[in-house]
Amino acid sequence: MDNSKYILGLLESVLGKSKPDKNKMDHMFHCPICKHKKPKLVVNIVTGQYNCWTCHPATKGKTPVSLLKKLEVSPEKILEMKQYFKGDRTSLKDYNPVKVSLPEEFVPLSIIPKGINLEYRHAMAYLKKRSISEHDIKKYNMGYCSKGRFRNRIIVPSYDKQGNLNYFVARSFEKEATLKYDAPSCSKTEIIGFENLINWKIPVILCEGSFDAIAIKRNAIPLFGKTIPKALMMKLVESEVKTVYIALDNDALKEALTYTEQLLNMGKEVYLLELEGKDPSDLGFENMTKILHKAKQLTFIDLLTKKIQLT
């Protein structure tokens, strides 16, 4: 698997824009150590070896991980880079994905129960209030639980490209619930939300939650939070997707700008949606359609302007 584009995007998010050398595997950066006015730091995005022609040997190493350590960037970025260079000895526990399974008490909402079933009625009433149709219920295999840990919750499963369950979200339909959302305890690094429903040849929309993706109705991928999982970012790099819409909440603007920069560095067209302080699930399909049509493609200048406004 060729990870070079993703590695380059990650490096440029820390070191700034680079210039490819003749062999296109070596990329020249402005060195953050000696701060020479010309790009003197060369990084091979395949082998990981780097060297600054000005402050060598102070800035020389076998993988970019040691360089990122010197710059005291966030541990998340260091660990993210380390996974692509097996020779690096940064302390890291191996990732062991937890197998996810639906709760034993899960009942599909597509099955109409016999007699009076209050949990079913309340679940269906809640979904109707959120403009979720019977077609949506069947499409996403939505269900509910009447007992157990996920009692009085609507279960929205997510499946990978093989049709295997990879995650689920449990949303309470009780008005007085203290914990509105619950989910299985597992790492989300390798998860691509609703992967079995995504067309990787057309534009995709990144949003935070399952209900947001269902409301958008157009090739929307829930992140199950504000972070783009590693597996999803890699898929975006490898796929034929040329255009990415980012529809995160206003309080995730910093994260959205970071991902915008990475995607722009990968050559993607990026649109940052203005959600007017609401979630896509609250805005609904019609309002989201208008927002999508009004959205303008971001440039690096636009990105810089938004970063300045954020500070």
N, C-alpha and C positions, 0 to 999 in steps of 0.2 A: 504494500500500500504506500503510495506516495504522499507523505505528510508535509512536503516542502512548503506548499502554499500556506498551510496552517501555521507552521513554525515561523515562516517569514512574517505573517500577520501578527503573531504573538511578539516577535522581536521588535517590529515597528511600533507596536503599541507602547513599548518601553523606550526604545532608542530613537524613534522618529523615522521619517522616510529614508529609504535606502536607494542606492543605485546598483543595478546588476553589473558584474564584471563581464568579460568576454565569454567565459564559460557558462554564465547565467546561474551557476550554483554558488559562486562567491558574490556576496553583496557588501557594498561599502556603506558604512555608517559614520556619522560624526561621533568621535570617541567621547564618552561622558567622563572619562578619567582625565585625559590631558586637555580636552576641550579645544583641540586644534580646529582652525577655521575651515579646513578642508576635510572631507570624509577619508579618514585614515584607518578606521577600524574595519577589517575585513572578516566576515563570518561566512563559513561554508554551511549552507542550510541543509546539506545532506549528511556530512560527517559531523558537523557541529563545531569543528575547530575554528578558533578565532585568534586574531592577532592585530594589534595596533602598530603600524609602521613607525609611529612617533614615540610612543611611551613603552614599546617592547623592551624588556620582557615583563614589565609590570602588568600589562594587559595582554595576556596570552593564556590560552587554555584549550582543553580537549572538547569541552561542551559548553554551550551558552549558560548552563546552570550555574557554573562558578562565576560567570560574569554577572548574572542577575543577583547573586549573593553579594558581590562587591558593591552593587548599586543599592542594596538594602530595599529591594522591591518587596511586594507582599508575598507571604509564604505561599498563597494560592497560585500565583504566577510561577514561582519557582517549582512547585510540585507539578504544575501543568506542563512545564517545559521538560521536566525530568523524565516523564513517561515516554518521551520519544528518543531518549538516549540511554540505552541499557548499560553502557559503560560507566555512567555516573554513579557515585556511591552515596548520594544524599540519602539520609535515613528516611525510609518510607515503608509503611506496611503495604503489602500487596493487596490490591483491591479484590475482594471476594464478594461478588454480587449475591444478594439474598433473593431466593426464589419467592416470588409473590403469588399468593393464591387468594381467590375470593373468600369472604367469610363463609363459614359453614351455613349460616342462617340466611345467606343471600337468596332472594326470590326475584326472578325477572318480572319487571312491571308489564311486560307484554302478555303475561299469563294473568287472566282475570280470575280472581279467587271466587269460590262459591260461597254464598251467604254473606254475612256482614263482616267486613274486614276494615277496621278503622285505620290501621297503618297504611293500607293500600290507598284508601280514600284520601287521607291527609297527604300522602306522597304525590298522588295525581293532581290534587288541588294546588299543591305548592308548584309543581312543574307547569301547570296551566297558567298560574300567575306570572311565571317567568317566560311565558310564550314559547314553551317547549312542546312540540307537537308529538303525536303518537308515532309519526315517522321518525323523529329524532330519537325517541325512546327505543325503538327497534334497531335503528342504525347504530347506536352506541351501546346497545345491550344493557340499558340502565335497569337497576333493580332497587330493592330496599331490604332492610332487616327489621324484624319486629322484636328481636331479643339479642342478647350478647353485647359485645363491646360496641358494635355499630347500630345498636337499637335506635329506632326512629330516625334512621338516616337513609338518604338516597345514595346509592352506590353508582358511581360512573367509572366503569372500567376503561383501561387503555391497553391496546394490543400492539405487539410488534409486527414486522412485515410478514412473519410466518403465521400470524394469528394467535400467538401465545400471549397470555396476560403478562404485562410488564409493570403495571402500577394500577392503583385505583384511588379515587377520592370519595370520601363519605361526607355528604352534606346534610346537616340536621334540618328537619322540617318542623321542629318545635320552635315556636316564637321566643320562648324564654331560655333557649339553650345558651349556656355559657361558652361552650366550645362549638362554634358553627361548623368548622371543618376538621376532619380527622383523616388520617391516611396511614398505610403500613409503614413501619420503621425500617427503612432501607436507603441505601445510597441511590441518588438519582443521576449519577454521573453517566451511566450507560443507557439511560432511558430516552426514547424519542416518543413523545406523547402522540397518541392516535396514529402511530406510524403506518398501520395497515390501511389507513384511509388517505394518505398523502400522495399526491402526484408530484414527483420530483422533476417534472419537465416544465412546470408553470410557476408563477409567483407564489410565494408562501407568506403567511402572516404569523408572526410570533406574538403570543399573548401569554398572560400569566396563568389562567386557570381553565379547567375543563368547561365550565359554563360560559366563559368568554369565547372559547373556540366554537362551541355549539351555536352561540348567538351570531357569530361572524359568518358561519356557514360556507366559507370559501377557503379551502385548503389551509385551515388554521391549525397551528401546532401549539398546544399548551405546554408551558415550561414547568408547570407545577411550582411556581415561585418566580423570582426575578433573575435567575441565573440560567444562561444557556448551557445545558449539559455538554460535556466533552463530545459525546457520541453525535449529538445533533450538529455541533459546529463542524465536526469532521464530515458529516453527511452533506452539509451545505457546500463545503469545499469541493467534494467529489462529484456532486450531482450536477445536473444540467440547469438547475435553478439559477436564473440571472438576476431576479428581482426579489428583494426581501422587504416586507413591511414590518415595522416594529411597533406593537401596540401595547406598551407597558404603562402602568399607572404613573401619575405625575411624580409620586414619591420615589420612583425608580429611574428618574431622568439621568442620573449619573451613570447607572449601569447601562441604560439604553445608548448613551453617547459612546461608552467604551466599546459596546458591541458594534455600533455603527462604524467606528473607526476600523475595527478588525475586518468587518465585512467589506468596507471600501478598499482596504489594502488587498483584499482577495479579489478585487475586480467586480464585486457585486454592485448592482444598483440598489440604493437603500432609501426608503421612505420612512420618516419618523412621524407617526400619526398623533395629531393633537386631539386628545380624548376629552377635553373640556372638564377635567376633574372627575370623570365618571369611569366606571368599568365598561368594557364592551358589552357585558351581559346586561348592564343597566341601560345602556344606550339602545340596544336592540338592533335588529338587522337593517332597518331602513336608515336610521341615523348613522350606523357604521358605513353603509353604502355611500352616503353623502360625504363622510369624512375621507373615505378612500379616494373618491373622485377629486376631492379638493387637495389631496396630499401632493407635495412637490418633492421631486428627487433631490436628495442632499448632495452637496459637494464638500470637499475638504474645507473650503472657506466657510460654508454654512456651519460645519461641525465646529470649527474654531470659534466662530461667533457665539454659538450656543454654549461652548465651554466657558468663554469669557463671561457670558451672562449668568452662568451658574455660580461663578466665584464671587 
